[in-house]
């Protein structure tokens, strides 16, 4: 297995291509650590969920603030 990896590295294969080739040869029982792979997702795939959650939280807080501001009792001490 080490010889195959060394050969593929010399040929210029990427990390993901080497992992997929090793899995093709030896089967899907090859153990990999996910953080060792290159992330091939696009911008939306990487950051879409956190951005959506942040936007919805911001909107919810904004709407709650507006609701609080409209139902606030008048200041009695100013009269």
Buried (B, 14 or more C-beta within 10 A) or exposed (E): EEEEBEEBEEEEBEEBEBBBBBEEEEEEEEEEEEEEEEEEEEEEEEEEEEEEEEEEEEEEEEEEEEEEEEEEEEEEEEE
